[in-house]
Amino acid sequence: MSTEEIQLVTFRLGTEEYGINIMQVQEIIRLPGIVWVPKTRSFMEGVINLREQVIPVVDLAKRLGVSSEGRTDDTRVVIANIQGNLVGLVVDSVSEVMRIRKEDIEPLPEIMTASNEKGLKGIAKLDDRLIILLDLENALSDDDILKLQAAVDASSKDSHTT
């Protein structure tokens, strides 16, 4: 019997718990000042300056179309590597880092996959908890990534000309 495990960072959006592969997480920070960038998608919060690097920030609840608790002292930004780009993901709170066995992961129910949501990978069952696993590589489309990069480029250019 295989006991292959993956390590997750778990976080909350509204009342639900989500998990992403820890290998994609660079760091977790408190909510910094975010600079809004015009003409971006509705789920784009703007950009932040993290150690002299401009990073686009996405409201993950808006992107996934789920409810959020709104901004609190527990709100965090997960800095993740998505398709080679650093992206900040605003979440309601970060829960923990945990290991789960791959055999505890079930595919999404067919009715959920029929909705064409590619950003969801499966559901981890742990005792009385269900953790929705996100596939960050597919949660944002290639077009989204290009638009995020354009926002970063525009913001970087503006900061160099002032």
N, C-alpha and C positions, 0 to 999 in steps of 0.2 A: 504494500500500500504506500502510495506516494504522500509525503507530507510537505510538498512544495509550498512555500509561503511567499506572500508579498507584503511589503511594508507600506502603510497608508498614513497620510495626514488626514484626519477627519475634522469636519467643520459643520456648522449649522447655517442654514438659510431658512428663516422662518422656523417652523416646527420640525423640519426634516433634517436628517443627518446625511452628509455626503462624504465621500472619500476620494482622494487622488493619490496616485503613486508617488511615494516620497522622492523617487529619483527625478521627478520633474520640479520639485520644490527647491528653490534656492534659499529663501528665507521667509520669515513671517514678521511683519512690522505693524506698529500701530498706524492708524489712519492719519496720513500726513496731509498737508495742504495740497489740494489737487488743482491744477491749472486747467480750466475748461478750454477745449479746442473747438472752434466753430466748425460747422458742416461735417460733423461726425455722426455715426449711428447713435440711436437713442440709448443703447446700453453702454456707450463709451462715456466714462466719467471725465476723462481728460488725461493729463500726464503729470508725473511727479519727477522730481530730481532726486535720485538716490545715489549718493556718493559720486556726483558729477556725471551720472548717466541718466538720460531722459527715458522714462519707462511709461508706456501707455497703461491706463488703468480701466478695467472693465467692471461694471456692476454685474456680478455673476447671477444674482437673482433676476435682474431684468433680462439678461441674455438667455437664461433658461426658462423665463416666463413663470417664475414661482414667487410666492410671497416672501417678504423680508420683514424683519423686526424694525427696520430703520436703523439709523446710526445711534450707537450707544458707546459706552466706555469699553465694551467688549468687541466692537467692530475691529476687524483686522484686514490687512492686505496681504495676501499670499503672493509672493513673487515667484512666478513659475516660468519654466522654459517650455515654450510651445512652438514647435517647428523651428527651433533655433533662435527664437525671439523671446526676450524677457517681457512678461506681461504681468501687471498687478491685477489680482482678482479680489474684489471687495466681498467679504463674507461677514455674516453676523457675529460669529465667534469661532475660534479654533478650539476643538475639543481635545484631541490627543494624537500621538503617534502610536500606531498599533500594528501588529502583525496579524494577518489572517491567512488561513490555509486556502489554497486555490479551490479545494473541494467544497468550501463553504460559500463559494460564489455561484449564484444561479443566474441564468440569462434572464433578461427582462421578459415579462409576460408578453405574448405575441401582440396583444392589443396595444401595448405601449410601443413596440417596435414598428408597428404599422403606421404610427404617426410620423414616421420618417425622422425621428430625433436621433441623430448620429452621435451626439455628445454623451450618451448614456451607455455604459459598458455592461452593467449587470447590478445585482443586488447581493450584498454579503449578509448572511444570516449569522448572528452571534447571540446566542441565548435569546433574550427578549428584544434584541435590537435588530433593526434592518438599516443597512447603510447603502445608499445609492452610490454606485461607483461611476465616476465621470471619466470619460476619455477626452482629455484636453486636446489631443491632436485633432479630434473631430468636433469638439464643442464650438470651435471657431473655424469658419470656413477659410479657404485660401484667400477669398475676397476680403473677409474680415481682417485677416493678418496683413494684407496689403494696405488696407485702409488704416489700420493701427500704425503700421510703419510710416505711412504718409503723414499721419498726425504727429509722430515723433520727429520726422524730418522737418515738418513745418515749424514745430515748436523749437527745435534746435536752431533752425535758420533764424527765427525771430530773436532768439536769445543772443545770437552772435552779431546781429545787426543793431542791437540797442546799446 
